[in-house]
Amino acid sequence: MNLDKAKKRIAKHVKKGFKGYPSISLEYFGSSVECATEVLVTFTLEEGATAQEERFTSQTDARESEVIQSALVKIIERTQAVSVDEVAGVSVK
């Protein structure tokens, strides 16, 4: 899947807002607000359940990595997430 298509599909899910569970939260981290070198994906099956986390790292900006963005789309699809939340911007570590 190409980068633009993956980013649009993720944005479409995020735009829907919270619709219930299962839900996925995406948060980008980096050494500066310009470059996100890590993505934290948090999956919650139901309210009150323990969240599962997975991290993806990149030498370059993870938001511009076709491999990482495509993997995020696949995770959303395979978990059948009803809600997808994305923390705005890049959190500096």
DSSP file (Angstrom, degrees, kcal/mol; ACC not computed):
  #  RESIDUE AA STRUCTURE BP1 BP2  ACC     N-H-->O    O-->H-N    N-H-->O    O-->H-N    TCO  KAPPA ALPHA  PHI   PSI    X-CA   Y-CA   Z-CA
    1    1 A M              0   0    0      0, 0.0    69,-0.1     0, 0.0     2,-0.1   0.000 360.0 360.0 360.0 137.5    0.0    0.0    0.0
    2    2 A N     >  -     0   0    0      1,-0.1     4,-2.2    67,-0.1     5,-0.2  -0.368 360.0-110.4 -79.7 163.4    1.4    3.4   -0.8
    3    3 A L  H  > S+     0   0    0      1,-0.2     4,-2.6     2,-0.2     5,-0.2   0.897 113.6  49.3 -59.9 -48.2    2.1    6.0    1.8
    4    4 A D  H  > S+     0   0    0      1,-0.2     4,-2.2     2,-0.2    -1,-0.2   0.908 111.7  49.3 -61.2 -42.6   -0.6    8.5    0.9
    5    5 A K  H  > S+     0   0    0      2,-0.2     4,-2.1     1,-0.2    -1,-0.2   0.914 112.0  48.4 -63.3 -43.6   -3.3    5.8    0.8
    6    6 A A  H  X S+     0   0    0     -4,-2.2     4,-2.2     1,-0.2    -2,-0.2   0.924 111.8  49.0 -63.2 -45.1   -2.3    4.4    4.2
    7    7 A K  H  X S+     0   0    0     -4,-2.6     4,-2.5     1,-0.2    -1,-0.2   0.884 111.0  50.4 -63.6 -38.7   -2.3    7.9    5.8
    8    8 A K  H  X S+     0   0    0     -4,-2.2     4,-2.1    -5,-0.2    -1,-0.2   0.893 109.7  50.5 -66.2 -39.7   -5.7    8.7    4.3
    9    9 A R  H  X S+     0   0    0     -4,-2.1     4,-1.6     2,-0.2    -2,-0.2   0.894 112.2  46.7 -66.6 -39.5   -7.2    5.4    5.6
   10   10 A I  H  X S+     0   0    0     -4,-2.2     4,-2.4     1,-0.2    -2,-0.2   0.940 112.0  50.7 -65.7 -46.4   -5.8    6.1    9.1
   11   11 A A  H  X S+     0   0    0     -4,-2.5     4,-2.5     1,-0.2    -2,-0.2   0.861 106.5  55.8 -59.7 -36.9   -7.1    9.7    9.0
   12   12 A K  H  X S+     0   0    0     -4,-2.1     4,-0.9     2,-0.2    -1,-0.2   0.909 109.7  45.5 -62.5 -43.1  -10.6    8.4    7.9
   13   13 A H  H >< S+     0   0    0     -4,-1.6    71,-0.6     1,-0.2     3,-0.5   0.909 113.6  49.5 -65.9 -42.6  -10.8    6.1   11.0
   14   14 A V  H >< S+     0   0    0     -4,-2.4     3,-1.4     1,-0.2    -2,-0.2   0.891 104.7  58.9 -64.3 -40.1   -9.5    8.9   13.3
   15   15 A K  H 3< S+     0   0    0     -4,-2.5    -1,-0.2     1,-0.3    -2,-0.2   0.776  93.0  67.4 -62.7 -27.8  -12.1   11.4   12.0
   16   16 A K  T << S-     0   0    0     -4,-0.9    -1,-0.3    -3,-0.5    -2,-0.2   0.755  95.3-151.3 -65.3 -24.4  -15.0    9.1   13.0
   17   17 A G    <   -     0   0    0     -3,-1.4     2,-0.5    -4,-0.5    67,-0.4  -0.274  43.6 -20.7  81.1-171.7  -14.2    9.7   16.6
   18   18 A F        +     0   0    0      1,-0.1    65,-0.1    65,-0.1     3,-0.1  -0.614  58.9 161.4 -78.3 121.5  -14.9    7.3   19.5
   19   19 A K        -     0   0    0     -2,-0.5     2,-0.3     1,-0.5    -1,-0.1   0.317  57.5 -87.0-118.9   2.0  -17.5    4.8   18.6
   20   20 A G        +     0   0    0     26,-0.0    -1,-0.5     0, 0.0    63,-0.3  -0.856  69.5   8.8 125.2-161.9  -16.8    2.2   21.3
   21   21 A Y  S    S+     0   0    0     -2,-0.3     2,-0.1    61,-0.1    24,-0.1  -0.769  91.4  50.4-111.5 154.8  -14.5   -0.8   21.7
   22   22 A P  S    S+     0   0    0      0, 0.0    60,-2.5     0, 0.0    61,-1.6   0.515  80.0 177.7 -69.2 151.9  -12.3   -2.4   20.5
   23   23 A S  E     -Ab  44  83A   0     21,-2.6    21,-2.8    58,-0.2     2,-0.4  -0.929  22.2-155.6-131.6 154.6  -10.2    0.8   20.2
   24   24 A I  E     -Ab  43  84A   0     59,-2.3    61,-3.0    -2,-0.3     2,-0.4  -0.985   5.5-161.7-128.4 138.2   -6.7    1.7   19.1
   25   25 A S  E     -Ab  42  85A   0     17,-2.4    17,-2.6    -2,-0.4     2,-0.5  -0.977   4.8-159.4-120.6 135.3   -4.7    4.8   20.1
   26   26 A L  E     +Ab  41  86A   0     59,-3.0    61,-2.8    -2,-0.4     2,-0.4  -0.950  12.1 176.2-115.4 130.7   -1.7    6.0   18.1
   27   27 A E  E     -A   40   0A   0     13,-1.9    13,-3.2    -2,-0.5     2,-0.4  -0.996  16.3-148.5-136.7 131.9    1.0    8.3   19.6
   28   28 A Y  E     -Ab  39  90A   0     61,-0.6    63,-2.8    59,-0.4     2,-0.3  -0.797  14.4-171.9-101.5 138.9    4.1    9.5   17.9
   29   29 A F  E     +Ab  38  91A   0      9,-2.9     9,-2.0    -2,-0.4     8,-1.2  -0.921  13.6 148.5-126.7 152.6    7.4   10.2   19.8
   30   30 A G  E     - b   0  92A   0     61,-2.0    63,-2.3    -2,-0.3     6,-0.2  -0.976  57.5 -98.8-167.2 176.2   10.6   11.7   18.8
   31   31 A S  S    S+     0   0    0      4,-0.4     2,-0.3    -2,-0.3     5,-0.1   0.640 110.0  17.5 -81.5 -14.4   13.6   13.8   19.9
   32   32 A S  B >  S-D   35   0B   0      3,-0.8     3,-0.7    59,-0.1    -1,-0.1  -0.955  83.2-109.3-147.5 165.4   12.0   16.9   18.4
   33   33 A V  T 3  S+     0   0    0     -2,-0.3     3,-0.1     1,-0.2    57,-0.1   0.626 113.7  61.0 -73.2 -11.8    8.5   17.9   17.2
   34   34 A E  T 3  S+     0   0    0      1,-0.2     2,-0.5    55,-0.1    -1,-0.2   0.748 106.5  41.6 -84.6 -24.9    9.6   17.8   13.6
   35   35 A C  B <   -D   32   0B   0     -3,-0.7    -3,-0.8    26,-0.0     2,-0.7  -0.952  62.6-161.5-134.9 115.5   10.6   14.1   13.5
   36   36 A A        +     0   0    0     -2,-0.5    26,-4.2    -6,-0.2    27,-0.4  -0.841  14.1 171.9 -94.4 112.6    8.7   11.2   15.0
   37   37 A T        +     0   0    0     -8,-1.2    21,-2.6    -2,-0.7     2,-0.3   0.461  63.8  43.7 -99.1  -2.1   11.0    8.2   15.3
   38   38 A E  E     -AC  29  57A   0     -9,-2.0    -9,-2.9    19,-0.2     2,-0.4  -0.999  59.7-160.0-145.4 143.6    8.7    6.0   17.3
   39   39 A V  E     -AC  28  56A   0     17,-2.8    17,-2.4    -2,-0.3     2,-0.6  -0.991   7.9-156.5-123.7 130.8    5.0    5.1   17.2
   40   40 A L  E     -AC  27  55A   0    -13,-3.2   -13,-1.9    -2,-0.4     2,-0.6  -0.938   8.2-165.7-106.6 120.5    3.1    3.6   20.2
   41   41 A V  E     -AC  26  54A   0     13,-3.2    13,-2.1    -2,-0.6     2,-0.5  -0.932   3.5-168.5-107.3 122.2    0.0    1.6   19.3
   42   42 A T  E     -AC  25  53A   0    -17,-2.6   -17,-2.4    -2,-0.6     2,-0.5  -0.956   1.1-165.5-115.3 122.9   -2.3    0.9   22.2
   43   43 A F  E     -AC  24  52A   0      9,-3.2     9,-2.9    -2,-0.5     2,-0.5  -0.923   5.1-174.4-111.1 127.7   -5.1   -1.6   21.7
   44   44 A T  E     -A   23   0A   0    -21,-2.8   -21,-2.6    -2,-0.5     7,-0.1  -0.979   8.9-166.8-123.1 119.2   -8.0   -1.9   24.2
   45   45 A L  S    S-     0   0    0     -2,-0.5     2,-0.3     5,-0.4    -1,-0.1   0.904  70.4 -10.2 -72.4 -43.5  -10.5   -4.7   23.7
   46   46 A E  S >  S-     0   0    0    -25,-0.1     3,-2.3   -24,-0.1    -1,-0.2  -0.967  90.1 -68.1-152.5 164.4  -13.2   -3.5   26.0
   47   47 A E  T 3  S+     0   0    0     -2,-0.3     3,-0.1     1,-0.3   -26,-0.0  -0.325 120.8  13.3 -58.8 131.1  -13.8   -0.9   28.7
   48   48 A G  T 3  S+     0   0    0      1,-0.3    -1,-0.3    -2,-0.0     2,-0.1   0.313  97.1 129.9  85.8  -8.9  -11.7   -1.6   31.8
   49   49 A A    <   -     0   0    0     -3,-2.3    -1,-0.3     1,-0.1     2,-0.3  -0.408  69.9 -96.0 -76.7 155.0   -9.5   -4.2   30.0
   50   50 A T        -     0   0    0     -3,-0.1    -5,-0.4    -2,-0.1     2,-0.2  -0.540  43.6-123.0 -69.6 130.6   -5.8   -4.1   30.2
   51   51 A A        -     0   0    0     -2,-0.3     2,-0.4    -7,-0.1    -7,-0.2  -0.509  15.7-141.7 -78.1 143.1   -4.4   -2.3   27.1
   52   52 A Q  E     -C   43   0A   0     -9,-2.9    -9,-3.2    -2,-0.2     2,-0.4  -0.869  19.3-158.4-102.5 138.8   -1.9   -4.0   24.9
   53   53 A E  E     +C   42   0A   0     -2,-0.4     2,-0.3   -11,-0.2   -11,-0.2  -0.905  15.0 179.7-122.2 147.2    1.0   -1.9   23.5
   54   54 A E  E     -C   41   0A   0    -13,-2.1   -13,-3.2    -2,-0.4     2,-0.4  -0.991  12.9-153.3-142.7 138.7    3.3   -2.3   20.5
   55   55 A R  E     -C   40   0A   0     -2,-0.3     2,-0.4   -15,-0.2   -15,-0.2  -0.901   4.8-165.6-115.7 141.7    6.0    0.1   19.5
   56   56 A F  E     -C   39   0A   0    -17,-2.4   -17,-2.8    -2,-0.4     2,-0.3  -0.987  11.6-165.7-120.6 134.0    7.5    0.7   16.0
   57   57 A T  E     -C   38   0A   0     -2,-0.4     2,-0.3   -19,-0.2   -19,-0.2  -0.867   6.0-175.9-121.1 156.7   10.7    2.6   15.6
   58   58 A S        -     0   0    0    -21,-2.6     4,-0.2    -2,-0.3    -2,-0.0  -0.989  33.3-135.8-147.2 150.2   12.4    4.2   12.6
   59   59 A Q  S    S+     0   0    0     -2,-0.3     2,-0.1     2,-0.1    -1,-0.1   0.772  98.9  35.9 -75.2 -26.8   15.6    5.9   11.8
   60   60 A T  S    S-     0   0    0      1,-0.1     2,-0.4   -23,-0.1    -2,-0.1  -0.408 120.8 -47.5-111.7-170.2   13.6    8.5    9.8
   61   61 A D    >   -     0   0    0      1,-0.2     3,-1.4    -2,-0.1   -24,-0.2  -0.480  45.2-154.0 -66.4 117.8   10.2   10.1   10.4
   62   62 A A  G >  S+     0   0    0    -26,-4.2     3,-1.2    -2,-0.4     7,-0.2   0.764  92.6  64.3 -65.5 -26.0    7.8    7.2   11.1
   63   63 A R  G 3  S+     0   0    0    -27,-0.4    -1,-0.3     1,-0.2    -2,-0.1   0.706 106.9  43.5 -70.4 -18.2    4.9    9.3    9.8
   64   64 A E  G <  S+     0   0    0     -3,-1.4     2,-0.7   -57,-0.0    -1,-0.2   0.201  88.1 109.6-110.1  13.5    6.5    9.2    6.4
   65   65 A S    <>  -     0   0    0     -3,-1.2     4,-2.6     1,-0.2     5,-0.3  -0.820  53.4-159.9 -94.0 116.4    7.5    5.5    6.5
   66   66 A E  H  > S+     0   0    0     -2,-0.7     4,-2.2     1,-0.2     5,-0.2   0.877  92.0  52.9 -61.2 -38.6    5.4    3.5    4.1
   67   67 A V  H  > S+     0   0    0      2,-0.2     4,-2.0     1,-0.2    -1,-0.2   0.934 112.8  42.3 -64.2 -47.9    6.1    0.3    5.9
   68   68 A I  H  > S+     0   0    0      2,-0.2     4,-2.2     1,-0.2    -2,-0.2   0.930 115.2  48.5 -67.9 -45.4    5.1    1.6    9.3
   69   69 A Q  H  X S+     0   0    0     -4,-2.6     4,-1.9    -7,-0.2    -1,-0.2   0.891 112.2  49.5 -63.7 -39.3    1.9    3.4    8.1
   70   70 A S  H  X S+     0   0    0     -4,-2.2     4,-2.2    -5,-0.3    -1,-0.2   0.887 109.4  52.5 -65.3 -38.4    0.9    0.3    6.1
   71   71 A A  H  X S+     0   0    0     -4,-2.0     4,-2.3     1,-0.2    -2,-0.2   0.889 106.8  52.9 -63.9 -38.9    1.4   -1.8    9.3
   72   72 A L  H  X S+     0   0    0     -4,-2.2     4,-2.3     2,-0.2    -1,-0.2   0.906 108.3  50.1 -63.3 -41.4   -0.8    0.5   11.3
   73   73 A V  H  X S+     0   0    0     -4,-1.9     4,-2.4     1,-0.2    -2,-0.2   0.926 110.9  49.6 -61.4 -44.5   -3.6    0.1    8.7
   74   74 A K  H  X S+     0   0    0     -4,-2.2     4,-2.9     1,-0.2     5,-0.2   0.886 109.6  51.3 -63.1 -39.6   -3.3   -3.7    8.9
   75   75 A I  H  X S+     0   0    0     -4,-2.3     4,-2.0     2,-0.2     6,-0.2   0.931 110.4  48.9 -62.9 -45.4   -3.4   -3.6   12.7
   76   76 A I  H  X>S+     0   0    0     -4,-2.3     5,-1.7     1,-0.2     4,-0.5   0.924 115.8  43.9 -59.7 -45.2   -6.6   -1.5   12.6
   77   77 A E  H ><5S+     0   0    0     -4,-2.4     3,-0.7     1,-0.2    -2,-0.2   0.925 114.3  47.5 -67.4 -45.7   -8.2   -3.8   10.1
   78   78 A R  H 3<5S+     0   0    0     -4,-2.9    -1,-0.2     1,-0.3    -2,-0.2   0.797 113.3  47.0 -71.7 -28.5   -7.2   -7.1   11.7
   79   79 A T  H 3<5S-     0   0    0     -4,-2.0    -1,-0.3    -5,-0.2    -2,-0.2   0.569 102.4-133.7 -85.7  -8.2   -8.3   -6.0   15.2
   80   80 A Q  T <<5 -     0   0    0     -3,-0.7    -3,-0.2    -4,-0.5     2,-0.2   0.905  31.8-165.2  54.0  44.9  -11.6   -4.8   13.8
   81   81 A A      < -     0   0    0     -5,-1.7   -58,-0.2    -6,-0.2    -1,-0.2  -0.407  19.6-166.0 -64.0 129.5  -11.1   -1.6   15.8
   82   82 A V  S    S+     0   0    0    -60,-2.5     2,-0.4     1,-0.2   -59,-0.2   0.804  76.9  37.4 -83.4 -33.9  -14.3    0.4   16.1
   83   83 A S  E     -b   23   0A   0    -61,-1.6   -59,-2.3   -63,-0.3     2,-0.4  -0.960  62.9-172.3-124.3 138.0  -12.5    3.5   17.4
   84   84 A V  E     -b   24   0A   0    -71,-0.6     2,-0.4   -67,-0.4   -67,-0.3  -0.991   6.9-172.2-129.9 124.2   -9.1    4.9   16.4
   85   85 A D  E     -b   25   0A   0    -61,-3.0   -59,-3.0    -2,-0.4     2,-0.5  -0.925   3.9-165.5-116.4 139.6   -7.6    7.8   18.3
   86   86 A E  E     -b   26   0A   0     -2,-0.4     2,-0.4   -61,-0.2   -59,-0.2  -0.987  20.2-131.9-127.6 124.4   -4.4    9.7   17.3
   87   87 A V  E     -     0   0A   0    -61,-2.8   -59,-0.4    -2,-0.5     4,-0.1  -0.594  36.0-114.1 -72.7 127.5   -2.6   12.0   19.7
   88   88 A A  E    S-     0   0A   0     -2,-0.4    -1,-0.1   -61,-0.1   -60,-0.0  -0.342  71.5  -8.3 -67.0 139.8   -1.9   15.2   17.8
   89   89 A G  E    S-     0   0A   0     -2,-0.1   -61,-0.6     1,-0.1     2,-0.5  -0.183  96.6 -54.5  76.5-165.8    1.7   16.1   17.0
   90   90 A V  E     -b   28   0A   0    -57,-0.1     2,-0.5   -63,-0.1   -61,-0.2  -0.966  42.3-137.3-118.7 125.8    4.9   14.5   18.3
   91   91 A S  E     -b   29   0A   0    -63,-2.8   -61,-2.0    -2,-0.5     2,-0.4  -0.703  24.2-130.5 -81.3 127.5    5.6   14.0   22.0
   92   92 A V  E      b   30   0A   0     -2,-0.5   -61,-0.2   -63,-0.2   -59,-0.1  -0.653 360.0 360.0 -83.6 130.5    9.2   14.8   22.7
   93   93 A K              0   0    0    -63,-2.3   -62,-0.2    -2,-0.4    -1,-0.1   0.417 360.0 360.0 -88.7 360.0   11.1   12.2   24.7
